[in-house]
Amino acid sequence: FQYKWFTPALPSSLDFSGEPVPLDRWDVREKLDRELLVNSYLHGSQLLTLKLAGRYFPIIEERLKANGVPDDFKYVCIAESSLQQNALSAVGAASFWQFMKETGPRYGLEINDEVDERFNVVKATDAACRYFKDAHDKFGTWTGAAASYNCGQAGYQNQCDFQECKVYYDMIFPDETNRYVFRILALK
């Protein structure tokens, strides 16, 4: 039995939440190409994510729509947790949207010794929507809002101030945030 590996083709055009991805730029194409390659051959985890998407996407899509947040943000949930309800990070972020214990209450989640609403897909998605809308108001783009979900609004704002720019594709971030939106695009 012989395996054949194929490089995924880059799309001729792509958008995130209605905002065009500047695929005419070599650096943008290269970053997207990397994430497509890295994410295309993770068969086991991709199959599990597709299975979980059948269960959770209808709920997430409905909450995104009800909150006026673009549908593409459902892929942020995959980037954060692979739709794993029990996902826990080494720094204490939890569940679908990987809210930190300190951040969740700012967006309406009850988190204490007896209740942790980060594990409730509806409540956590509503909280994530509040974050995204807040970040969109602050940064002016959905792409910036998505990127700030990885590095925090303060982290994104600090980079905007330092680099005198607000456009994600024109900025340099630490590696994880540099790759974050491209990972979401690859998952899309």
trRosetta pair geometry for C-beta under 8 A, 3 or more apart (Angstrom, degrees):
i j d omega theta_ij theta_ji phi_ij phi_ji
5 41 7.3 -4 -136 -91 106 139
7 33 8.0 5 -177 -162 112 99
7 37 6.7 -26 -138 -95 80 99
8 36 4.4 -124 70 160 132 120
8 37 6.8 -155 24 -74 100 51
8 40 5.0 -169 -36 -82 128 152
10 23 7.1 158 159 -155 119 126
10 29 6.1 30 -153 -153 163 93
10 32 6.3 93 -130 106 108 120
10 33 5.9 -47 -73 -82 118 87
10 36 7.1 -155 -90 -1 69 162
11 14 4.8 108 75 -58 133 102
11 23 7.3 -110 85 -96 77 164
12 23 7.3 157 174 100 29 151
13 20 7.2 -50 -166 -141 97 99
13 21 7.8 147 -174 53 53 87
13 23 6.5 -155 -113 27 40 138
14 20 7.6 111 83 -157 47 58
14 21 4.4 -17 88 36 96 128
14 23 6.1 98 26 -47 98 129
14 32 7.5 143 46 -135 160 154
14 185 6.2 70 156 -160 140 118
14 188 7.9 124 -162 90 112 130
15 18 5.7 7 155 -134 138 9
15 19 5.8 150 -165 68 92 35
15 20 5.2 -53 -101 -96 91 41
15 21 6.1 -164 -101 -10 30 81
16 19 5.4 -27 68 60 74 94
16 21 6.2 81 -12 -61 92 100
16 72 5.5 167 -161 147 63 161
16 142 6.4 -158 124 100 92 109
16 143 5.3 97 81 -86 133 90
16 146 6.9 -82 163 7 138 156
16 181 6.8 -50 -72 -169 168 105
16 184 7.0 63 -124 108 127 120
16 185 6.2 -77 -73 -85 110 95
16 188 7.6 -163 -106 -23 78 163
17 70 3.5 131 -132 70 97 166
17 71 7.9 166 -106 47 72 54
17 72 4.6 -122 -61 39 72 130
17 73 7.1 39 -78 -42 121 82
17 142 3.7 -72 82 106 151 160
17 143 7.3 -161 41 -51 112 64
17 146 7.7 176 -7 -36 132 126
18 70 6.6 -139 -1 -111 98 143
18 142 7.3 85 46 20 85 143
19 141 5.9 71 -102 -162 161 106
19 142 5.8 -174 -6 47 128 100
19 143 5.4 -109 86 -27 150 109
21 28 6.5 168 166 173 90 131
21 32 7.3 87 158 -73 144 141
21 169 7.5 147 -153 -79 64 139
21 185 6.4 71 -87 -120 156 147
22 25 4.8 38 125 1 108 114
22 28 5.2 146 83 -10 80 169
22 169 5.5 130 29 151 117 165
23 28 6.0 -126 -103 108 37 120
23 29 5.7 82 -160 -79 71 88
23 32 7.2 -33 -111 17 93 156
24 28 8.0 33 52 53 40 129
25 28 4.2 74 75 10 104 109
25 29 6.7 -177 88 -9 53 86
25 169 7.2 127 48 168 154 124
26 29 5.7 -58 -146 40 32 111
26 30 6.1 33 156 -22 67 108
27 30 5.7 -52 -144 36 30 113
27 31 6.4 30 156 -18 64 105
28 31 5.9 -55 -147 36 30 108
28 32 6.4 26 155 -14 64 108
28 169 5.7 3 -91 -150 118 118
29 32 5.9 -59 -147 41 29 108
29 33 6.0 35 153 -25 65 109
30 33 5.5 -51 -143 34 29 115
30 34 6.6 36 155 -23 62 101
31 34 5.8 -48 -152 29 32 114
31 35 6.8 23 154 -11 63 105
31 178 7.4 -120 -132 155 132 86
31 179 6.9 -156 -165 -113 102 60
31 182 4.6 -121 142 -85 99 158
32 35 6.0 -60 -151 41 34 105
32 36 6.2 35 153 -21 68 107
32 182 5.2 -139 -89 -146 53 103
32 185 5.9 -57 -123 100 101 136
32 186 6.8 167 -161 -66 67 88
33 36 5.8 -55 -146 36 30 112
33 37 6.4 30 156 -18 64 107
34 37 5.9 -61 -154 37 28 110
34 38 6.2 21 156 -16 66 111
34 179 7.4 -86 100 -126 125 105
34 182 7.1 39 65 139 95 144
35 38 5.6 -53 -137 40 33 110
35 39 5.8 14 167 -4 67 116
35 179 6.4 150 -78 -168 111 92
35 182 4.3 169 -13 135 147 97
35 183 4.9 -143 -143 -87 132 50
35 185 6.9 91 88 67 145 89
35 186 3.8 -144 128 -32 104 142
36 39 6.4 -70 -139 48 21 97
36 40 5.8 30 164 -38 63 114
36 186 4.8 -157 -77 -126 54 107
37 40 6.1 -52 -136 20 21 113
37 41 7.6 -11 178 4 53 105
38 42 7.8 17 149 -30 58 113
38 186 7.5 30 59 158 87 171
39 42 6.0 -53 -154 15 43 117
39 46 7.4 113 171 -81 77 115
39 183 6.8 132 -54 -146 137 75
39 186 4.7 125 37 134 143 131
39 187 6.4 -102 -178 -71 159 68
40 186 7.8 -101 -48 -177 78 113
42 45 4.6 -29 150 48 112 109
42 46 5.3 124 90 -28 81 97
43 46 5.8 -63 -139 40 23 109
43 47 6.1 22 164 -19 64 108
44 47 6.0 -58 -150 34 26 108
44 48 6.5 22 155 -14 62 107
45 48 5.6 -53 -147 39 35 112
45 49 6.2 38 153 -21 67 106
45 82 6.2 -67 -175 -140 105 145
46 49 5.6 -53 -146 37 32 112
46 50 6.3 35 154 -21 65 104
47 50 5.7 -51 -147 35 32 112
47 51 6.5 35 152 -20 63 104
48 51 5.6 -53 -151 34 33 114
48 52 6.3 27 153 -13 67 107
48 82 7.1 35 100 161 108 119
49 52 5.7 -58 -145 42 32 107
49 53 6.1 43 151 -32 65 103
49 78 5.9 66 -159 -140 130 111
49 82 5.2 -95 -90 -165 105 83
49 83 5.8 125 -140 23 71 116
50 53 5.4 -46 -146 26 32 119
50 54 7.2 40 153 -23 59 95
51 54 6.1 -51 -168 23 34 112
51 55 7.4 21 143 -7 62 105
52 55 5.5 -59 -157 40 45 110
52 56 5.7 3 160 9 81 115
52 82 7.5 89 49 145 151 70
52 83 3.9 157 122 109 133 134
52 84 7.4 -67 -118 -71 169 48
53 56 6.5 -71 -125 55 27 85
53 57 4.6 30 -175 -30 72 121
53 78 7.7 -2 -82 -83 106 119
53 83 6.3 -142 -67 -50 59 165
54 57 6.9 -8 -80 25 13 108
55 58 8.0 -98 157 25 20 98
55 83 7.9 132 65 164 99 132
56 59 5.6 -64 -160 43 51 110
56 60 5.6 43 150 -18 84 112
56 77 7.7 -141 131 135 132 146
56 83 5.2 177 43 -154 148 117
56 96 7.4 -176 -164 -119 148 128
56 121 6.0 -137 -139 -141 103 150
57 60 5.5 -59 -134 45 34 108
57 61 5.5 36 166 -22 71 109
57 74 6.0 58 -130 -169 85 146
58 61 6.0 -52 -137 38 24 110
58 62 6.4 25 160 -20 59 108
59 62 6.0 -60 -152 35 27 110
59 63 6.5 19 155 -13 64 109
59 121 5.4 55 118 123 144 130
59 122 6.3 -92 -180 -76 115 77
59 125 7.1 172 132 -6 90 158
60 63 5.9 -61 -148 40 31 107
60 64 6.2 33 154 -21 67 106
60 74 4.9 114 122 -119 130 100
60 77 6.0 -88 -135 -2 153 165
60 96 7.9 -163 -89 -179 120 142
60 121 6.9 -83 -66 175 82 109
60 125 5.3 -161 -124 -114 69 144
61 64 5.7 -52 -144 35 30 112
61 65 6.3 28 157 -16 64 108
61 71 6.0 19 -134 -133 89 95
61 74 6.1 -14 -73 -69 73 140
62 65 5.9 -58 -149 39 28 110
62 66 6.2 28 154 -19 65 110
63 66 5.6 -52 -140 38 32 112
63 67 6.2 17 161 -7 64 113
63 122 6.1 176 -80 -142 137 62
63 125 4.1 84 98 116 154 130
63 126 5.8 -102 -167 -63 121 69
63 129 6.5 -140 145 -35 93 137
64 67 6.2 -73 -150 47 24 100
64 69 4.6 -95 -158 77 77 97
64 70 7.1 -44 170 92 121 22
64 71 5.8 126 109 -102 144 45
64 73 5.7 168 -124 61 130 113
64 74 6.4 -88 -32 -55 151 87
64 125 7.0 -82 -51 176 70 115
64 129 6.4 -177 -114 -93 50 115
65 68 7.7 39 -177 -67 29 27
65 69 7.9 -89 -56 53 21 64
65 71 7.2 17 -65 -78 86 86
67 126 6.4 166 -69 -130 137 63
67 129 3.6 25 125 172 162 153
67 130 7.5 -94 -159 -52 136 56
67 133 7.1 -123 158 -38 103 129
68 129 7.8 110 54 -174 62 118
68 133 7.0 61 85 -94 102 125
69 73 5.3 -29 147 17 115 151
69 129 4.6 -137 -18 -133 142 91
69 132 5.1 69 -129 88 130 141
69 133 6.4 -102 -80 -55 98 89
70 73 5.9 119 79 -15 72 95
70 142 5.8 13 18 -137 135 158
71 74 6.2 -21 176 -4 61 110
72 75 5.9 -36 -180 19 63 112
72 76 8.0 75 130 -21 68 91
72 142 7.5 91 66 145 123 139
72 184 7.5 78 163 158 98 115
72 188 6.2 -6 -142 -104 94 134
73 76 4.9 -26 -165 12 64 121
73 77 7.4 71 144 -19 68 90
73 128 7.4 161 159 136 127 118
73 129 7.8 119 108 -96 159 69
73 132 6.0 -16 -119 -104 151 162
73 142 7.8 -109 -63 -172 101 114
73 146 7.0 -150 -110 -94 81 102
74 77 5.6 -43 -167 25 46 117
74 78 7.3 46 139 -15 66 98
75 78 5.3 -44 -154 32 48 114
75 79 6.4 52 147 -20 70 100
75 184 4.7 113 118 -161 115 81
75 185 7.9 106 128 -62 155 21
75 187 4.5 151 -158 96 109 117
75 188 4.9 -52 -72 -66 161 80
76 79 5.5 -52 -148 37 35 113
76 80 6.2 33 153 -19 66 109
76 97 7.8 29 120 -130 101 81
76 128 7.5 167 99 180 129 134
76 146 5.8 -138 -87 -139 124 96
76 149 6.0 29 -162 83 133 164
76 184 5.8 -1 -79 -115 60 127
77 80 5.8 -55 -144 38 29 111
77 81 6.4 -40 178 39 64 98
77 83 6.3 58 135 -83 103 70
77 96 5.5 -15 -154 172 107 93
77 97 6.1 -51 -112 -87 82 68
77 125 7.6 -14 -85 -103 136 93
77 128 7.5 43 -78 178 94 176
78 81 7.5 -97 -135 60 19 58
78 82 5.9 39 -160 -112 63 36
78 83 5.9 -14 -99 -32 68 89
78 184 7.9 132 65 -123 97 65
78 187 5.0 170 92 -174 137 151
79 180 6.8 92 171 -160 147 74
79 183 5.2 111 -122 114 116 116
79 184 5.2 -51 -43 -80 143 78
79 187 6.2 -136 -60 -6 85 153
80 87 7.7 137 132 102 76 153
80 93 8.0 -108 -171 145 104 134
80 96 7.2 62 92 150 122 44
80 97 5.8 27 106 -150 163 32
80 98 4.2 -142 -177 2 113 122
80 149 7.7 -73 -73 144 121 122
81 84 4.9 -134 163 45 92 78
81 85 7.9 89 152 -65 140 18
81 87 3.9 -172 -145 34 99 159
81 95 6.5 -14 -112 144 160 31
81 96 5.3 -144 47 -145 153 27
81 97 7.1 -58 -11 -41 128 16
81 98 5.7 -176 -56 -46 99 95
82 87 7.0 138 43 -78 83 140
83 96 6.7 8 -136 -127 44 86
84 87 4.0 102 87 -48 109 101
84 95 7.9 -143 103 -149 63 40
84 96 7.7 180 68 -92 40 50
85 95 5.7 -9 -168 -142 48 88
85 96 6.3 -8 -108 -54 53 85
85 119 6.0 69 178 -155 93 81
85 121 7.1 -67 -107 -61 102 98
86 95 7.1 -7 -91 -101 14 66
86 119 7.7 29 -90 -126 51 111
87 94 7.0 151 90 -160 64 43
87 95 6.0 129 53 -114 81 14
87 96 7.4 121 35 -68 116 23
87 98 6.8 -52 109 -80 120 87
88 92 7.4 -25 -169 -135 91 28
88 93 7.3 156 -157 81 46 51
88 94 5.4 -5 -106 -108 73 76
88 95 7.9 22 -74 -38 62 49
89 92 6.6 -35 72 38 86 22
89 93 4.1 24 23 48 125 94
89 94 7.5 -121 13 -63 78 42
89 98 6.1 56 -24 -146 124 109
91 100 7.3 -39 121 -109 101 107
92 100 6.0 63 98 -140 98 76
92 101 5.7 -51 151 -9 124 106
93 98 3.9 31 154 -176 124 81
93 99 6.4 162 -150 76 80 18
93 100 5.2 -49 -91 -75 76 63
94 98 6.7 144 48 -128 19 40
94 99 6.5 -37 54 61 74 69
94 101 7.6 57 3 -63 117 75
94 116 7.0 -23 102 167 156 131
94 118 4.6 85 89 117 106 146
94 119 6.9 -47 143 -61 116 81
95 98 7.0 -162 66 -66 48 37
95 99 7.3 -12 54 27 98 86
95 118 4.4 157 28 139 131 90
95 119 4.7 -154 -92 -92 144 54
95 124 6.1 -114 109 -104 130 165
96 118 7.7 -171 33 168 76 70
96 119 7.9 128 -6 -131 89 33
96 121 5.7 92 -36 -114 157 75
96 124 5.3 128 54 107 116 144
96 125 7.1 -35 108 -61 146 80
97 118 7.2 -127 54 -156 90 84
97 124 4.9 -178 13 162 119 108
97 125 6.9 167 -48 -85 130 46
97 127 7.1 178 70 81 159 101
97 128 4.4 -136 -130 -71 151 127
99 103 5.4 -142 -167 84 84 104
99 104 4.2 90 146 -77 137 91
99 107 7.4 -126 -125 48 134 128
99 109 6.4 97 119 22 167 162
99 118 4.8 -143 52 -116 113 114
99 124 6.6 -143 -8 -143 127 99
99 127 6.6 -1 -78 114 148 138
99 128 7.7 -125 -62 -72 106 83
100 103 4.3 78 55 10 92 107
100 104 6.9 -151 78 -21 44 83
101 104 6.4 -42 -146 15 24 116
101 111 5.5 -168 -150 143 71 147
102 105 7.5 -64 -175 28 31 101
102 106 7.9 27 142 -15 61 110
103 106 5.7 -59 -166 30 48 116
103 107 6.9 15 152 2 77 109
104 107 6.3 -83 -159 49 34 93
104 109 3.6 -64 173 67 100 131
104 111 4.9 81 83 -24 139 136
104 117 7.1 155 176 68 129 91
104 118 5.6 -80 -104 -69 144 101
104 127 6.4 7 -149 -180 68 159
105 108 7.5 126 -160 -12 34 5
105 109 6.0 -94 -74 68 38 70
105 110 7.2 58 -102 -105 84 29
105 111 6.0 -110 -51 29 91 100
107 127 3.9 100 122 -164 114 88
107 128 7.4 78 153 -57 154 25
107 130 4.6 161 -153 77 95 126
107 131 5.4 -30 -101 -51 146 90
108 123 7.5 -137 115 -171 101 89
108 126 6.8 -62 82 114 139 106
108 127 5.2 -153 58 -98 92 89
108 130 6.3 110 4 0 118 161
109 117 4.3 -159 -156 76 86 113
109 118 5.9 59 -175 -62 152 66
109 123 6.2 115 -110 145 82 109
109 124 6.7 39 -98 -97 130 62
109 127 4.9 -6 -44 -81 103 156
110 115 5.0 0 118 111 113 128
110 116 7.8 -133 103 -108 67 19
110 117 5.0 84 49 -13 71 123
111 115 7.0 -126 -111 102 24 74
111 116 5.2 43 -128 -124 76 67
111 117 6.5 -104 -64 28 70 78
111 118 6.5 35 -92 -21 116 102
112 115 5.6 35 45 47 87 80
112 116 7.7 -150 39 -69 39 64
116 119 5.6 59 104 2 96 106
117 120 4.9 -42 -158 24 68 118
117 123 4.4 -67 178 111 115 145
117 124 6.5 178 140 -59 76 77
117 127 7.7 122 115 -29 114 140
118 124 5.4 75 -152 -99 40 121
119 124 7.3 129 11 -41 9 135
120 123 4.1 37 92 30 121 110
120 124 5.8 155 75 -15 60 91
121 124 6.0 -59 -133 44 23 107
121 125 6.0 24 164 -21 62 111
122 125 6.0 -60 -147 36 23 108
122 126 6.5 22 155 -17 61 107
123 126 5.7 -53 -148 36 32 112
123 127 6.4 33 152 -19 64 105
124 127 5.5 -52 -149 36 34 113
124 128 6.3 37 151 -21 66 103
125 128 5.5 -49 -145 35 35 113
125 129 6.4 41 151 -23 64 102
126 129 5.5 -50 -150 32 32 116
126 130 6.8 36 150 -20 63 100
127 130 5.7 -49 -154 31 35 113
127 131 6.7 37 147 -18 64 102
128 131 5.5 -52 -154 35 37 115
128 132 6.3 35 151 -20 69 105
128 149 7.9 35 -154 -127 94 130
129 132 5.6 -52 -143 36 33 110
129 133 6.3 30 159 -16 66 106
130 133 6.1 -56 -145 39 28 107
130 134 6.2 32 154 -21 62 111
131 134 5.7 -62 -151 38 27 114
131 135 6.1 21 156 -15 66 110
131 145 8.0 137 129 -174 73 99
131 149 6.8 93 131 -104 129 92
132 135 5.8 -57 -144 41 29 108
132 136 6.1 33 155 -22 65 106
132 142 7.5 22 -178 -141 106 79
132 145 4.9 78 -157 160 68 131
132 146 7.5 22 -127 -72 102 58
132 149 7.2 -9 -87 -68 80 120
133 136 5.5 -49 -142 35 31 113
133 137 6.4 35 155 -20 63 103
133 145 7.8 40 -58 -138 13 148
134 137 5.9 -55 -154 34 28 111
134 138 6.5 22 150 -15 62 111
134 153 7.4 -58 120 -81 106 149
135 138 5.5 -58 -147 40 34 112
135 139 5.8 -5 168 10 72 114
135 144 6.8 -161 155 116 99 81
135 145 3.7 128 102 -130 112 78
135 148 4.7 -174 -147 69 134 139
135 149 7.1 -102 -18 -54 170 74
135 153 5.6 -140 -104 -95 92 105
135 156 7.6 61 -151 49 111 156
136 139 6.7 -71 -128 53 23 84
136 140 7.3 115 -178 -67 56 3
136 141 7.0 -118 -136 89 74 17
136 142 5.8 0 -106 -89 114 56
136 144 7.5 129 -109 73 48 94
136 145 4.3 -21 -63 -62 71 140
138 145 8.0 123 50 -93 91 81
138 148 7.8 53 78 -58 126 175
138 153 6.2 42 81 -154 165 119
138 157 7.2 -63 159 -77 126 112
139 144 3.4 -142 136 125 141 140
139 145 6.1 -173 50 -58 123 62
139 148 6.5 -174 -28 -30 149 137
139 156 6.5 -37 -84 136 138 135
139 157 7.9 -127 -81 -79 96 74
139 160 7.3 -152 -123 -69 95 149
139 166 5.8 172 -162 -170 80 112
140 144 6.6 44 57 34 63 147
140 166 6.2 51 41 138 119 146
141 144 4.3 97 64 6 94 102
141 145 6.8 -151 98 -6 53 83
141 166 7.4 145 8 137 112 103
141 167 7.5 65 -2 -116 156 58
141 168 7.2 -126 89 -9 139 105
142 145 5.2 -50 -148 35 39 117
142 146 6.3 41 152 -21 68 101
143 146 5.8 -52 -150 34 31 110
143 147 6.4 29 153 -16 65 106
143 168 4.8 -122 136 14 112 140
143 169 7.6 -15 151 -28 153 89
143 181 6.0 40 -160 -132 89 145
144 147 5.7 -54 -143 39 32 110
144 148 6.1 32 157 -21 65 107
144 156 6.5 119 -174 -179 86 141
144 166 6.2 -10 -98 168 148 87
144 167 7.8 -90 -67 -120 108 25
144 168 5.6 -161 -82 -47 62 103
145 148 5.9 -57 -148 36 27 111
145 149 7.0 41 149 -33 59 96
146 149 5.7 -44 -163 13 36 117
146 150 7.9 28 146 -12 59 97
146 180 7.4 178 137 130 90 109
146 181 5.7 101 104 -104 122 91
146 184 6.2 -71 175 9 139 171
147 150 6.1 -57 -170 30 43 108
147 151 6.8 -8 153 19 76 105
147 156 6.1 119 107 -107 98 124
147 168 4.9 169 -31 -116 153 127
147 173 7.4 -165 -175 -45 120 162
147 177 6.0 74 -170 -170 90 97
147 180 5.9 128 -125 81 64 127
147 181 5.4 -34 -75 -49 91 112
148 151 6.3 -75 -136 60 40 79
148 152 6.4 -46 -177 117 75 16
148 153 4.9 46 179 -91 130 53
148 155 7.2 158 -140 67 70 87
148 156 3.8 -60 -99 -19 93 150
148 157 8.0 47 -118 -28 123 72
149 180 7.9 -179 70 167 87 141
150 176 6.3 -165 172 131 125 97
150 177 4.8 163 103 -105 127 79
150 180 4.2 -91 -42 -111 161 161
151 155 3.6 -123 148 105 96 139
151 156 5.6 129 80 -54 110 74
151 159 7.6 28 117 -10 155 132
151 173 6.4 -120 -52 -159 154 131
151 174 7.3 140 -104 39 123 104
151 176 7.7 144 -73 91 89 100
151 177 4.4 2 -45 -87 120 142
151 180 7.9 -141 -25 -9 89 157
152 155 4.2 92 61 6 90 106
152 156 6.8 -160 90 -5 46 84
153 156 5.8 -54 -145 38 32 109
153 157 6.0 32 156 -18 66 109
154 157 5.7 -55 -143 40 30 111
154 158 6.2 36 155 -24 64 105
155 158 5.7 -51 -147 32 29 113
155 159 6.7 25 155 -13 61 104
155 177 7.5 -155 132 -72 130 157
156 159 5.9 -59 -155 38 32 108
156 160 6.3 36 148 -22 67 105
157 160 5.4 -50 -146 34 35 115
157 161 6.3 34 156 -18 66 105
158 161 5.9 -55 -148 38 29 110
158 162 6.1 24 156 -15 65 111
159 162 5.7 -55 -138 42 31 109
159 163 5.7 5 169 4 69 115
159 171 5.8 82 150 -175 120 136
159 172 7.9 -151 -158 73 120 52
159 173 6.1 -16 -116 -96 162 83
160 163 6.6 -69 -134 52 18 90
160 164 7.7 65 166 -105 52 10
160 165 6.3 -124 -141 80 60 44
160 166 4.9 29 -133 -95 119 67
160 171 7.5 -53 -86 -98 54 147
161 164 7.3 13 -175 -73 25 49
163 170 7.9 161 144 118 131 88
163 171 5.3 128 86 -126 166 92
163 172 7.1 160 -96 33 143 78
165 170 5.1 -116 177 101 147 118
165 171 5.5 -174 93 -75 122 95
167 170 4.2 51 85 18 109 113
167 171 6.7 165 84 -21 56 94
168 171 6.0 -73 -149 33 28 111
168 181 5.9 72 155 -17 149 159
172 178 6.9 -1 -159 -97 53 115
173 176 7.8 -84 127 68 111 57
173 177 3.7 -82 142 91 144 113
173 178 4.6 -173 66 -59 89 72
174 177 5.6 73 61 23 75 101
174 178 6.7 -139 97 -14 29 99
175 178 5.3 -59 -140 36 28 118
175 179 6.2 13 166 -9 66 110
176 179 6.3 -67 -152 42 24 101
176 180 6.3 46 149 -55 63 100
177 180 5.1 -29 -141 -4 38 126
179 182 5.5 -78 -163 53 51 111
179 183 5.6 56 145 -33 86 105
180 183 5.8 -55 -151 29 27 111
180 184 6.8 25 153 -15 62 103
181 184 5.5 -51 -153 35 38 114
181 185 6.3 39 148 -20 67 104
182 185 5.4 -49 -145 37 36 114
182 186 6.3 40 152 -22 65 102
183 186 5.6 -51 -148 35 32 112
183 187 6.4 32 152 -18 64 105
184 187 5.7 -56 -150 37 31 111
184 188 6.4 38 149 -25 64 103
185 188 5.5 -49 -149 30 33 116
